[in-house]
Amino acid sequence: MALVPFDDRDGWIWFDGEMVPWRDAKLHVLTHGLHYASGVFEGERAYEGNIFKLREHTDRLIGSGKILGFDIPWTADEIDAACVAVLEKNNFTNAYVRPIAWRGSEMLAVSAQQTKIHLAIAAWAWPNLFGDNRMKGVRLGMAQWRRPAPDTAPTASKAAGLYMIGTLSKHQAEAEGFDDAMMLDYKGDVAEATGANAFFVFNGEVHTPKPVCFLDGITRRTVMKLAKARQMTVVERTIKVEELKDATEVFLAGTAAEVTPVRQIGEHHYTPGQITETLIGDYEALVRMSPEEVARRAA
């Protein structure tokens, strides 16, 4: 399948308040966000014309900017409206939506407090992150890189710079024949995959690592609520790496991954089971409900 570069596509991108042709959405090479990773972004999915939990994503985008020391110069209502407008302008009903905010090119040094803050929003067709492998379960290697301690990086933000070690880890995993990588945290405990949170079934209970040094994902919280609605026991705790051998089911949760079964982590093998299958079904049903029904169920 031929690679379609992201800078050479048809469509429209919302850029600093205006819809611009896809190929014209450009920035200068001396942009602070490119050199110093002073950017934050979101990953959202639209199903049947509705962006799932749009306001939660927008609030997190704004909050991530504040953690990195800048205010995005648009309100949450304006950002929500722009995301919807991008879908409509590109005639999408099912799509991936990517808002991103960054520091501009007015200053290029570690200190850049007088830079302009930019915001762009794009959307494109993107099926599940793992494609055809998803339902049979994906295979994860063990990452060499670890999620950093919360006092060494802004780990509560969805900051672009935090994904560098994810890229390195996934590239290594793919070179070894895996689909993705399981990352440990700075203490050597289980953290997450390179771009999705992880869940484990122990003795019929759903366990997930506490997000002490990685993003508390919106999909993660959604899946936890779905499990509790099914009267499943949900436990947030530290999960030791030696416990991986004891799990009976493992799955990932994230906007791009949605809910994806795992059949291998390193030397450990798993069979997707009833709990995973149930939560996949519940999640796929929820994301296709109206925003009003989603909000009612979340209350």
Number of C-alpha atoms within 10 A of each C-alpha: 3 4 5 8 7 10 11 10 12 11 17 24 28 22 21 15 15 11 18 15 14 18 14 12 15 10 11 9 10 13 19 24 22 18 13 16 17 23 24 27 24 20 16 22 26 23 18 15 17 20 25 23 18 21 14 11 21 22 15 21 25 23 19 25 24 14 17 17 10 20 15 20 15 14 13 19 11 13 24 17 12 22 24 20 17 21 25 13 14 16 12 19 16 19 23 22 23 17 23 20 27 26 27 22 20 14 16 16 10 10 10 16 12 11 18 16 19 19 20 21 25 22 26 19 12 13 15 15 15 16 11 11 15 19 16 13 21 22 24 26 24 19 22 14 17 21 25 19 15 13 8 8 15 19 21 17 22 25 25 19 17 19 14 12 18 22 15 15 24 24 17 19 22 15 10 12 12 19 21 27 28 27 27 22 18 15 12 13 18 24 29 24 23 21 23 25 27 24 27 25 21 16 11 15 17 22 22 23 21 16 18 16 20 23 21 18 19 19 22 22 14 16 22 22 16 20 21 12 11 13 9 15 14 19 17 13 11 15 18 14 12 9 12 21 13 13 20 18 26 29 26 23 26 23 21 19 20 24 29 28 28 27 21 20 20 16 10 14 16 20 16 18 13 11 18 24 16 13 19 21 11 16 19 13 10 18 20 17 15 16 16 9 13 15 11 9 12 10 6
